[in-house]
Amino acid sequence: MTLPPASPLPPPKERRRLREAASLTQAQVAERVGVSRETVRAWENGRTTPRGLRREAYAHLLGSLAEETAETSAKKSLEETEAQHAMGGRDMTVGQSARERADKAVRTAVPAADPTEAAPPPEARAERPLSPAQAFDALYAFCAPALVRQTYVLTGRRELARESVERAFELAWQRWPEVACDPDPAGWVRATAYDFALSPWHRFRPRYRHPEPPPSNASDRALLNVLLELTPPQRRTLLLYDGVGLDLPETAAETEATTPATANRLLNARAAVAARLPDLSDPTELHYRLEDLASTERLRAAKPAMVRDGSERRARFWTRAAIAFTVALIGTTALTLRTAPTQYEPPVPPGETVLGVPPRVAPGPLSEKEQKLRAKLRAQMQHGPERLAPRAE
């Protein structure tokens, strides 16, 4: 259907919201409409308004995105309701009523492919709660794509961003009962991924010693360079507050800092960014630019099944390593007890040299003079008292 020349358009903020809800970048929207990325950015900021055929194409695209958003929100409401029922967050009555509303929204937004086929009743769905693997996959599909892009903005490394998110979800699967009962599972995974990404030990890994290629866009490259010059706490605070959209207490809680300290970090980070890029002195514009920087990189997360398998393999490896270490420690202790002496034996002190004592002279052969003297003494009569010799009577 051809739209009239003056087709109505939603407000600029609604245009951006529809694009972000459909997981589209400004470059993708510009390619569909037939304009440049800077033009789409100006439309979303409200600086300019499309006209003519471009306005018709842009309005038609926003209308289709609004329909897709309504359909996605209805399905997401149903998945969240089933996930909460599987986690035990609500009772059966509340779960059934919420599921009925979600089913009604899905039937209203998405017509059935076959009109003669009846949808299963909500009671039948209530009997099939989500398994732990299904609930984990739903959380992963909801958080992983955006979290990888956020971690890339935090670190400036694509491979490290993917690895951090995968490690965070592997740890979440190992502690799934704890994560499932957490009031904010997405925040739990996000905090774990950020902690791993900002670890200082990555500098010693050979694969992360050299910088990665920067973004192709000059403005995105300049913003990323400014962010990487900030300290890790300031960069994390700025991303959580101006990028993710958390409020100040939530940002302070996730960064494990007080609210005044978090506010000071945020102000210092904004001042540093504004000093290098004066166009981003407005927090709203900074928020849009951070989202654009995160959406320019096409980073894909791994499949949830691969993450769960990797988590289980890692858990088995460390379990076997702990068992082997324990067995080796027990064997070493037993060998030590078997070969150790049963009583104390004082050590023998080493010998010491004594000075000032003349060496002992060993007897040697007699000289000629000494031999003559001995012969003379033996030949002469010995004068003296008579020897008394006992006699036997």
FIKOLTOR-141463 format. One record per residue (C-alpha): residue number from 1; residue in three letters; x, y, z. Coordinates in nm, 3 decimals. Each point is the difference from the previous one (the first is absolute). Layout:
BEGIN
+-----+-----+---------+---------+---------+
|   n | res |    east |   north |      up |
+-----+-----+---------+---------+---------+
| NUM | ALA |       X |       Y |       Z |
...
+-----+-----+---------+---------+---------+
END
This chain:
BEGIN
+-----+-----+---------+---------+---------+
|   n | res |    east |   north |      up |
+-----+-----+---------+---------+---------+
|   1 | MET |   0.000 |   0.000 |   0.000 |
|   2 | THR |   0.132 |   0.346 |  -0.094 |
|   3 | LEU |   0.012 |   0.247 |   0.284 |
|   4 | PRO |  -0.107 |   0.362 |  -0.049 |
|   5 | PRO |   0.272 |   0.264 |  -0.032 |
|   6 | ALA |  -0.053 |   0.124 |   0.355 |
|   7 | SER |   0.016 |  -0.335 |   0.173 |
|   8 | PRO |  -0.008 |   0.031 |   0.380 |
|   9 | LEU |   0.322 |  -0.081 |   0.181 |
|  10 | PRO |   0.047 |  -0.084 |   0.369 |
|  11 | PRO |   0.212 |   0.229 |   0.221 |
|  12 | PRO |   0.380 |  -0.023 |  -0.032 |
|  13 | LYS |   0.038 |  -0.198 |   0.323 |
|  14 | GLU |  -0.266 |  -0.248 |  -0.114 |
|  15 | ARG |   0.181 |  -0.044 |  -0.333 |
|  16 | ARG |   0.318 |  -0.092 |   0.181 |
|  17 | ARG |  -0.185 |  -0.230 |   0.241 |
|  18 | LEU |  -0.162 |  -0.190 |  -0.287 |
|  19 | ARG |   0.335 |  -0.045 |  -0.172 |
|  20 | GLU |   0.170 |  -0.123 |   0.317 |
|  21 | ALA |  -0.290 |  -0.233 |   0.081 |
|  22 | ALA |   0.047 |  -0.163 |  -0.342 |
|  23 | SER |   0.380 |  -0.032 |   0.064 |
|  24 | LEU |   0.083 |   0.210 |  -0.306 |
|  25 | THR |   0.291 |   0.239 |  -0.035 |
|  26 | GLN |  -0.021 |   0.342 |  -0.155 |
|  27 | ALA |   0.202 |  -0.126 |  -0.294 |
|  28 | GLN |  -0.253 |  -0.278 |  -0.065 |
|  29 | VAL |  -0.291 |   0.245 |   0.013 |
|  30 | ALA |   0.184 |   0.237 |  -0.231 |
|  31 | GLU |   0.059 |  -0.284 |  -0.247 |
|  32 | ARG |  -0.370 |  -0.088 |  -0.004 |
|  33 | VAL |  -0.116 |   0.357 |  -0.044 |
|  34 | GLY |   0.276 |   0.095 |  -0.244 |
|  35 | VAL |   0.175 |   0.274 |   0.197 |
|  36 | SER |   0.321 |   0.038 |   0.197 |
|  37 | ARG |   0.050 |  -0.093 |   0.362 |
|  38 | GLU |   0.046 |   0.363 |   0.103 |
|  39 | THR |  -0.342 |   0.081 |  -0.148 |
|  40 | VAL |  -0.168 |  -0.271 |   0.208 |
|  41 | ARG |   0.180 |   0.128 |   0.309 |
|  42 | ALA |  -0.129 |   0.352 |  -0.071 |
|  43 | TRP |  -0.356 |  -0.134 |  -0.040 |
|  44 | GLU |   0.018 |  -0.181 |   0.333 |
|  45 | ASN |   0.149 |   0.303 |   0.177 |
|  46 | GLY |  -0.274 |   0.227 |  -0.136 |
|  47 | ARG |   0.238 |   0.236 |  -0.178 |
|  48 | THR |  -0.152 |  -0.073 |  -0.342 |
|  49 | THR |  -0.323 |  -0.155 |  -0.134 |
|  50 | PRO |  -0.025 |  -0.223 |  -0.309 |
|  51 | ARG |  -0.205 |   0.114 |  -0.296 |
|  52 | GLY |  -0.140 |  -0.141 |  -0.319 |
|  53 | LEU |   0.067 |  -0.359 |  -0.093 |
|  54 | ARG |   0.252 |  -0.041 |   0.279 |
|  55 | ARG |  -0.266 |   0.098 |   0.251 |
|  56 | GLU |  -0.236 |  -0.260 |  -0.146 |
|  57 | ALA |   0.265 |  -0.273 |   0.012 |
|  58 | TYR |   0.104 |   0.097 |   0.353 |
|  59 | ALA |  -0.361 |   0.007 |   0.126 |
|  60 | HIS |  -0.073 |  -0.338 |  -0.162 |
|  61 | LEU |   0.312 |  -0.148 |   0.163 |
|  62 | LEU |  -0.093 |   0.139 |   0.343 |
|  63 | GLY |  -0.350 |  -0.141 |  -0.036 |
|  64 | SER |   0.132 |  -0.347 |  -0.073 |
|  65 | LEU |   0.242 |   0.028 |   0.292 |
|  66 | ALA |  -0.289 |   0.098 |   0.230 |
|  67 | GLU |  -0.192 |  -0.313 |  -0.102 |
|  68 | GLU |   0.306 |  -0.219 |   0.055 |
|  69 | THR |   0.059 |   0.162 |   0.339 |
|  70 | ALA |  -0.357 |  -0.071 |   0.109 |
|  71 | GLU |   0.033 |  -0.361 |  -0.106 |
|  72 | THR |   0.338 |  -0.041 |   0.172 |
|  73 | SER |  -0.118 |   0.161 |   0.322 |
|  74 | ALA |  -0.299 |  -0.232 |   0.013 |
|  75 | LYS |   0.218 |  -0.306 |  -0.047 |
|  76 | LYS |   0.253 |   0.128 |   0.253 |
|  77 | SER |  -0.277 |   0.053 |   0.254 |
|  78 | LEU |  -0.103 |  -0.362 |  -0.044 |
|  79 | GLU |   0.360 |  -0.126 |   0.036 |
|  80 | GLU |   0.064 |   0.209 |   0.311 |
|  81 | THR |  -0.319 |  -0.126 |   0.158 |
|  82 | GLU |   0.097 |  -0.362 |  -0.067 |
|  83 | ALA |   0.353 |   0.063 |   0.129 |
|  84 | GLN |  -0.131 |   0.151 |   0.323 |
|  85 | HIS |  -0.229 |  -0.298 |   0.042 |
|  86 | ALA |   0.295 |  -0.237 |  -0.047 |
|  87 | MET |   0.212 |   0.191 |   0.252 |
|  88 | GLY |  -0.272 |  -0.013 |   0.261 |
|  89 | GLY |  -0.033 |   0.376 |   0.018 |
|  90 | ARG |  -0.382 |  -0.003 |  -0.005 |
|  91 | ASP |  -0.277 |  -0.233 |   0.105 |
|  92 | MET |  -0.214 |  -0.203 |  -0.241 |
|  93 | THR |  -0.294 |   0.240 |   0.000 |
|  94 | VAL |   0.200 |   0.308 |  -0.084 |
|  95 | GLY |   0.201 |  -0.192 |  -0.260 |
|  96 | GLN |  -0.312 |  -0.123 |  -0.175 |
|  97 | SER |  -0.162 |   0.344 |  -0.010 |
|  98 | ALA |   0.317 |   0.162 |  -0.137 |
|  99 | ARG |   0.036 |  -0.277 |  -0.257 |
| 100 | GLU |  -0.359 |   0.053 |  -0.110 |
| 101 | ARG |   0.069 |   0.369 |  -0.059 |
| 102 | ALA |   0.317 |  -0.084 |  -0.193 |
| 103 | ASP |  -0.182 |  -0.255 |  -0.215 |
| 104 | LYS |  -0.269 |   0.255 |  -0.075 |
| 105 | ALA |   0.260 |   0.256 |  -0.101 |
| 106 | VAL |   0.172 |  -0.251 |  -0.228 |
| 107 | ARG |  -0.326 |  -0.098 |  -0.167 |
| 108 | THR |  -0.086 |   0.366 |  -0.049 |
| 109 | ALA |   0.337 |   0.105 |  -0.140 |
| 110 | VAL |   0.086 |  -0.313 |  -0.203 |
| 111 | PRO |  -0.279 |  -0.175 |  -0.192 |
| 112 | ALA |   0.020 |  -0.376 |  -0.015 |
| 113 | ALA |   0.145 |  -0.157 |  -0.312 |
| 114 | ASP |  -0.289 |  -0.245 |  -0.022 |
| 115 | PRO |  -0.339 |   0.146 |   0.108 |
| 116 | THR |  -0.148 |  -0.346 |   0.047 |
| 117 | GLU |   0.269 |  -0.102 |   0.250 |
| 118 | ALA |  -0.092 |   0.096 |   0.357 |
| 119 | ALA |   0.264 |   0.127 |   0.238 |
| 120 | PRO |   0.074 |  -0.213 |   0.310 |
| 121 | PRO |  -0.178 |   0.121 |   0.312 |
| 122 | PRO |   0.202 |   0.187 |   0.266 |
| 123 | GLU |  -0.059 |  -0.283 |   0.247 |
| 124 | ALA |   0.184 |  -0.241 |  -0.228 |
| 125 | ARG |   0.297 |   0.234 |  -0.020 |
| 126 | ALA |   0.003 |   0.045 |   0.375 |
| 127 | GLU |   0.060 |  -0.374 |   0.034 |
| 128 | ARG |   0.323 |   0.027 |  -0.203 |
| 129 | PRO |   0.230 |   0.240 |   0.187 |
| 130 | LEU |   0.336 |   0.098 |  -0.141 |
| 131 | SER |   0.292 |  -0.223 |   0.081 |
| 132 | PRO |   0.323 |   0.152 |   0.140 |
| 133 | ALA |   0.164 |  -0.028 |  -0.342 |
| 134 | GLN |  -0.292 |   0.176 |  -0.171 |
| 135 | ALA |  -0.003 |   0.279 |   0.260 |
| 136 | PHE |   0.376 |   0.043 |  -0.042 |
| 137 | ASP |  -0.033 |   0.012 |  -0.378 |
| 138 | ALA |  -0.272 |   0.266 |   0.030 |
| 139 | LEU |   0.222 |   0.214 |   0.223 |
| 140 | TYR |   0.295 |  -0.049 |  -0.234 |
| 141 | ALA |  -0.199 |   0.095 |  -0.310 |
| 142 | PHE |  -0.129 |   0.310 |   0.177 |
| 143 | CYS |   0.331 |   0.127 |   0.146 |
| 144 | ALA |   0.295 |  -0.141 |  -0.196 |
| 145 | PRO |  -0.016 |   0.200 |  -0.328 |
| 146 | ALA |  -0.024 |   0.340 |   0.170 |
| 147 | LEU |   0.246 |  -0.099 |   0.273 |
| 148 | VAL |   0.269 |  -0.090 |  -0.254 |
| 149 | ARG |  -0.029 |   0.343 |  -0.160 |
| 150 | GLN |   0.010 |   0.173 |   0.339 |
| 151 | THR |   0.311 |  -0.193 |   0.101 |
| 152 | TYR |   0.165 |   0.101 |  -0.328 |
| 153 | VAL |  -0.059 |   0.368 |   0.084 |
| 154 | LEU |   0.143 |  -0.070 |   0.347 |
| 155 | THR |   0.321 |  -0.167 |  -0.121 |
| 156 | GLY |   0.043 |   0.089 |  -0.367 |
| 157 | ARG |   0.072 |  -0.367 |  -0.081 |
| 158 | ARG |  -0.243 |  -0.217 |  -0.191 |
| 159 | GLU |   0.138 |  -0.341 |   0.095 |
| 160 | LEU |   0.029 |   0.095 |   0.366 |
| 161 | ALA |  -0.361 |   0.121 |  -0.003 |
| 162 | ARG |  -0.126 |  -0.333 |  -0.133 |
| 163 | GLU |   0.218 |  -0.197 |   0.242 |
| 164 | SER |  -0.113 |   0.206 |   0.299 |
| 165 | VAL |  -0.368 |  -0.051 |  -0.076 |
| 166 | GLU |   0.046 |  -0.372 |  -0.057 |
| 167 | ARG |   0.192 |  -0.040 |   0.328 |
| 168 | ALA |  -0.267 |   0.196 |   0.186 |
| 169 | PHE |  -0.278 |  -0.221 |  -0.134 |
| 170 | GLU |   0.204 |  -0.315 |   0.067 |
| 171 | LEU |   0.033 |   0.106 |   0.362 |
| 172 | ALA |  -0.372 |   0.084 |   0.006 |
| 173 | TRP |  -0.084 |  -0.352 |  -0.123 |
| 174 | GLN |   0.221 |  -0.154 |   0.269 |
| 175 | ARG |  -0.185 |   0.207 |   0.262 |
| 176 | TRP |  -0.337 |  -0.006 |  -0.172 |
| 177 | PRO |  -0.214 |  -0.054 |   0.314 |
| 178 | GLU |   0.158 |   0.311 |   0.151 |
| 179 | VAL |  -0.028 |   0.206 |  -0.320 |
| 180 | ALA |  -0.357 |  -0.111 |  -0.069 |
| 181 | CYS |  -0.114 |   0.122 |   0.342 |
| 182 | ASP |   0.188 |   0.329 |  -0.032 |
| 183 | PRO |  -0.226 |   0.308 |  -0.030 |
| 184 | ASP |   0.199 |   0.114 |  -0.306 |
| 185 | PRO |   0.161 |  -0.294 |  -0.186 |
| 186 | ALA |   0.104 |   0.226 |  -0.288 |
| 187 | GLY |   0.181 |   0.232 |   0.243 |
| 188 | TRP |   0.175 |  -0.298 |   0.160 |
| 189 | VAL |   0.133 |  -0.116 |  -0.336 |
| 190 | ARG |   0.091 |   0.355 |  -0.107 |
| 191 | ALA |   0.202 |   0.063 |   0.318 |
| 192 | THR |   0.184 |  -0.330 |  -0.043 |
| 193 | ALA |   0.082 |   0.073 |  -0.364 |
| 194 | TYR |   0.126 |   0.350 |   0.081 |
| 195 | ASP |   0.219 |  -0.132 |   0.284 |
| 196 | PHE |   0.159 |  -0.258 |  -0.229 |
| 197 | ALA |   0.047 |   0.250 |  -0.284 |
| 198 | LEU |   0.172 |   0.257 |   0.225 |
| 199 | SER |   0.232 |  -0.252 |   0.166 |
| 200 | PRO |   0.362 |   0.131 |  -0.006 |
| 201 | TRP |   0.135 |  -0.350 |  -0.068 |
| 202 | HIS |  -0.099 |   0.019 |  -0.367 |
| 203 | ARG |   0.303 |   0.217 |  -0.069 |
| 204 | PHE |   0.225 |  -0.303 |   0.052 |
| 205 | ARG |  -0.182 |  -0.212 |  -0.258 |
| 206 | PRO |   0.178 |  -0.006 |  -0.338 |
| 207 | ARG |  -0.324 |   0.026 |  -0.200 |
| 208 | TYR |  -0.091 |   0.332 |   0.167 |
| 209 | ARG |   0.337 |   0.174 |  -0.009 |
| 210 | HIS |  -0.058 |   0.163 |  -0.338 |
| 211 | PRO |  -0.288 |   0.244 |  -0.070 |
| 212 | GLU |  -0.286 |  -0.099 |  -0.228 |
| 213 | PRO |  -0.108 |   0.194 |  -0.311 |
| 214 | PRO |  -0.204 |   0.307 |   0.100 |
| 215 | PRO |  -0.350 |   0.076 |  -0.137 |
| 216 | SER |  -0.017 |   0.122 |  -0.358 |
| 217 | ASN |  -0.202 |   0.312 |   0.083 |
| 218 | ALA |   0.214 |   0.296 |   0.109 |
| 219 | SER |  -0.249 |   0.125 |   0.262 |
| 220 | ASP |  -0.038 |  -0.346 |   0.152 |
| 221 | ARG |   0.376 |  -0.044 |   0.001 |
| 222 | ALA |   0.049 |   0.331 |   0.179 |
| 223 | LEU |  -0.263 |  -0.084 |   0.263 |
| 224 | LEU |   0.148 |  -0.345 |   0.062 |
| 225 | ASN |   0.349 |   0.148 |   0.044 |
| 226 | VAL |  -0.133 |   0.248 |   0.256 |
| 227 | LEU |  -0.179 |  -0.276 |   0.190 |
| 228 | LEU |   0.309 |  -0.219 |   0.012 |
| 229 | GLU |   0.201 |   0.287 |   0.148 |
| 230 | LEU |  -0.231 |   0.010 |   0.302 |
| 231 | THR |   0.072 |  -0.209 |   0.307 |
| 232 | PRO |  -0.187 |  -0.333 |   0.012 |
| 233 | PRO |  -0.233 |   0.112 |   0.287 |
| 234 | GLN |  -0.088 |   0.322 |  -0.184 |
| 235 | ARG |  -0.054 |  -0.184 |  -0.328 |
| 236 | ARG |  -0.223 |  -0.257 |   0.165 |
| 237 | THR |  -0.203 |   0.262 |   0.183 |
| 238 | LEU |  -0.049 |   0.206 |  -0.315 |
| 239 | LEU |  -0.109 |  -0.304 |  -0.200 |
| 240 | LEU |  -0.248 |  -0.117 |   0.264 |
| 241 | TYR |  -0.154 |   0.342 |   0.059 |
| 242 | ASP |   0.006 |   0.164 |  -0.343 |
| 243 | GLY |   0.014 |  -0.312 |  -0.215 |
| 244 | VAL |  -0.210 |  -0.267 |   0.169 |
| 245 | GLY |  -0.227 |   0.250 |   0.173 |
| 246 | LEU |   0.029 |  -0.103 |   0.366 |
| 247 | ASP |  -0.069 |   0.257 |   0.269 |
| 248 | LEU |   0.267 |   0.117 |   0.241 |
| 249 | PRO |  -0.076 |  -0.241 |   0.293 |
| 250 | GLU |  -0.011 |  -0.299 |  -0.235 |
| 251 | THR |   0.326 |   0.105 |  -0.162 |
| 252 | ALA |   0.162 |   0.042 |   0.342 |
| 253 | ALA |  -0.121 |  -0.343 |   0.109 |
| 254 | GLU |   0.128 |  -0.172 |  -0.313 |
| 255 | THR |   0.339 |   0.170 |   0.017 |
| 256 | GLU |   0.025 |  -0.068 |   0.376 |
| 257 | ALA |   0.050 |   0.366 |   0.087 |
| 258 | THR |  -0.184 |   0.262 |   0.200 |
| 259 | THR |  -0.247 |   0.230 |  -0.170 |
| 260 | PRO |   0.215 |   0.317 |   0.047 |
| 261 | ALA |   0.306 |  -0.179 |  -0.140 |
| 262 | THR |  -0.203 |  -0.122 |  -0.298 |
| 263 | ALA |  -0.129 |   0.352 |  -0.062 |
| 264 | ASN |   0.356 |   0.138 |   0.006 |
| 265 | ARG |   0.117 |  -0.267 |  -0.244 |
| 266 | LEU |  -0.289 |   0.080 |  -0.233 |
| 267 | LEU |   0.067 |   0.376 |   0.007 |
| 268 | ASN |   0.373 |  -0.047 |  -0.059 |
| 269 | ALA |  -0.064 |  -0.240 |  -0.288 |
| 270 | ARG |  -0.249 |   0.237 |  -0.162 |
| 271 | ALA |   0.242 |   0.290 |   0.040 |
| 272 | ALA |   0.281 |  -0.199 |  -0.163 |
| 273 | VAL |  -0.221 |  -0.098 |  -0.294 |
| 274 | ALA |  -0.131 |   0.356 |  -0.043 |
| 275 | ALA |   0.355 |   0.139 |   0.006 |
| 276 | ARG |   0.103 |  -0.219 |  -0.292 |
| 277 | LEU |  -0.338 |  -0.006 |  -0.182 |
| 278 | PRO |  -0.199 |   0.319 |   0.069 |
| 279 | ASP |  -0.298 |  -0.130 |  -0.201 |
| 280 | LEU |  -0.060 |  -0.263 |   0.271 |
| 281 | SER |  -0.034 |   0.240 |   0.291 |
| 282 | ASP |  -0.375 |  -0.070 |   0.001 |
| 283 | PRO |  -0.072 |  -0.329 |   0.190 |
| 284 | THR |  -0.284 |  -0.085 |  -0.242 |
| 285 | GLU |   0.227 |   0.031 |  -0.301 |
| 286 | LEU |   0.267 |  -0.200 |   0.182 |
| 287 | HIS |  -0.255 |  -0.274 |   0.066 |
| 288 | TYR |  -0.090 |  -0.017 |  -0.370 |
| 289 | ARG |   0.362 |  -0.006 |  -0.107 |
| 290 | LEU |   0.083 |  -0.282 |   0.242 |
| 291 | GLU |  -0.287 |  -0.202 |  -0.142 |
| 292 | ASP |   0.117 |   0.074 |  -0.354 |
| 293 | LEU |   0.354 |  -0.107 |   0.086 |
| 294 | ALA |  -0.127 |  -0.325 |   0.146 |
| 295 | SER |  -0.230 |  -0.072 |  -0.294 |
| 296 | THR |   0.256 |   0.064 |  -0.276 |
| 297 | GLU |   0.196 |  -0.317 |   0.078 |
| 298 | ARG |  -0.174 |  -0.316 |  -0.116 |
| 299 | LEU |   0.101 |  -0.222 |   0.289 |
| 300 | ARG |  -0.176 |  -0.331 |   0.031 |
| 301 | ALA |  -0.016 |  -0.206 |   0.315 |
| 302 | ALA |   0.031 |  -0.378 |   0.001 |
| 303 | LYS |  -0.299 |  -0.231 |   0.013 |
| 304 | PRO |  -0.144 |  -0.060 |   0.348 |
| 305 | ALA |   0.043 |  -0.377 |  -0.036 |
| 306 | MET |   0.373 |   0.048 |  -0.067 |
| 307 | VAL |   0.030 |   0.223 |   0.308 |
| 308 | ARG |  -0.173 |  -0.257 |   0.220 |
| 309 | ASP |   0.220 |  -0.280 |  -0.135 |
| 310 | GLY |   0.312 |   0.210 |   0.055 |
| 311 | SER |  -0.107 |   0.074 |   0.355 |
| 312 | GLU |  -0.051 |  -0.367 |   0.076 |
| 313 | ARG |   0.336 |  -0.095 |  -0.154 |
| 314 | ARG |   0.176 |   0.268 |   0.203 |
| 315 | ALA |  -0.171 |  -0.117 |   0.319 |
| 316 | ARG |   0.101 |  -0.362 |  -0.068 |
| 317 | PHE |   0.360 |   0.103 |  -0.071 |
| 318 | TRP |   0.039 |   0.196 |   0.324 |
| 319 | THR |  -0.173 |  -0.274 |   0.198 |
| 320 | ARG |   0.241 |  -0.262 |  -0.132 |
| 321 | ALA |   0.293 |   0.234 |   0.059 |
| 322 | ALA |  -0.108 |   0.053 |   0.361 |
| 323 | ILE |  -0.035 |  -0.376 |   0.051 |
| 324 | ALA |   0.345 |  -0.066 |  -0.151 |
| 325 | PHE |   0.157 |   0.269 |   0.217 |
| 326 | THR |  -0.165 |  -0.144 |   0.311 |
| 327 | VAL |   0.119 |  -0.352 |  -0.082 |
| 328 | ALA |   0.355 |   0.126 |  -0.061 |
| 329 | LEU |  -0.004 |   0.189 |   0.329 |
| 330 | ILE |  -0.121 |  -0.307 |   0.190 |
| 331 | GLY |   0.266 |  -0.219 |  -0.165 |
| 332 | THR |   0.277 |   0.246 |   0.081 |
| 333 | THR |  -0.113 |   0.021 |   0.362 |
| 334 | ALA |  -0.011 |  -0.381 |   0.034 |
| 335 | LEU |   0.347 |  -0.037 |  -0.153 |
| 336 | THR |   0.140 |   0.262 |   0.235 |
| 337 | LEU |  -0.147 |  -0.174 |   0.304 |
| 338 | ARG |   0.136 |  -0.334 |  -0.121 |
| 339 | THR |   0.358 |   0.114 |  -0.057 |
| 340 | ALA |   0.039 |   0.256 |   0.279 |
| 341 | PRO |   0.214 |  -0.102 |   0.308 |
| 342 | THR |  -0.187 |  -0.100 |   0.313 |
| 343 | GLN |   0.245 |   0.162 |   0.250 |
| 344 | TYR |   0.217 |   0.305 |   0.011 |
| 345 | GLU |   0.359 |  -0.043 |  -0.109 |
| 346 | PRO |   0.219 |   0.302 |   0.071 |
| 347 | PRO |   0.219 |   0.092 |  -0.292 |
| 348 | VAL |   0.378 |  -0.056 |   0.021 |
| 349 | PRO |   0.180 |   0.334 |   0.009 |
| 350 | PRO |   0.273 |   0.047 |  -0.258 |
| 351 | GLY |   0.364 |  -0.018 |   0.112 |
| 352 | GLU |   0.200 |   0.312 |   0.086 |
| 353 | THR |   0.374 |   0.068 |  -0.031 |
| 354 | VAL |   0.180 |   0.067 |   0.334 |
| 355 | LEU |   0.294 |   0.238 |  -0.024 |
| 356 | GLY |   0.313 |   0.016 |   0.230 |
| 357 | VAL |   0.044 |  -0.376 |   0.065 |
| 358 | PRO |   0.324 |  -0.151 |  -0.145 |
| 359 | PRO |  -0.054 |  -0.298 |  -0.221 |
| 360 | ARG |   0.077 |  -0.343 |   0.140 |
| 361 | VAL |   0.333 |  -0.148 |  -0.109 |
| 362 | ALA |  -0.004 |  -0.365 |  -0.086 |
| 363 | PRO |   0.304 |  -0.216 |   0.115 |
| 364 | GLY |   0.255 |  -0.064 |  -0.272 |
| 365 | PRO |   0.324 |  -0.204 |  -0.042 |
| 366 | LEU |   0.297 |   0.071 |   0.238 |
| 367 | SER |   0.294 |   0.190 |  -0.126 |
| 368 | GLU |   0.355 |  -0.138 |   0.010 |
| 369 | LYS |   0.085 |   0.201 |   0.313 |
| 370 | GLU |  -0.310 |  -0.122 |   0.177 |
| 371 | GLN |   0.079 |  -0.361 |  -0.091 |
| 372 | LYS |   0.356 |   0.032 |   0.153 |
| 373 | LEU |  -0.144 |   0.146 |   0.317 |
| 374 | ARG |  -0.248 |  -0.282 |   0.031 |
| 375 | ALA |   0.277 |  -0.262 |  -0.049 |
| 376 | LYS |   0.218 |   0.168 |   0.260 |
| 377 | LEU |  -0.277 |   0.009 |   0.257 |
| 378 | ARG |  -0.076 |  -0.362 |  -0.052 |
| 379 | ALA |   0.370 |  -0.108 |   0.029 |
| 380 | GLN |   0.095 |   0.190 |   0.316 |
| 381 | MET |  -0.065 |  -0.130 |   0.353 |
| 382 | GLN |  -0.288 |   0.157 |   0.163 |
| 383 | HIS |   0.088 |   0.150 |   0.341 |
| 384 | GLY |  -0.269 |   0.034 |   0.258 |
| 385 | PRO |  -0.186 |  -0.187 |   0.263 |
| 386 | GLU |  -0.037 |  -0.369 |  -0.042 |
| 387 | ARG |  -0.314 |  -0.119 |  -0.154 |
| 388 | LEU |  -0.225 |  -0.194 |   0.215 |
| 389 | ALA |  -0.115 |  -0.316 |  -0.159 |
| 390 | PRO |  -0.256 |  -0.215 |   0.176 |
| 391 | ARG |   0.099 |  -0.355 |   0.071 |
| 392 | ALA |  -0.228 |  -0.290 |   0.030 |
| 393 | GLU |   0.041 |  -0.194 |   0.323 |
+-----+-----+---------+---------+---------+
END
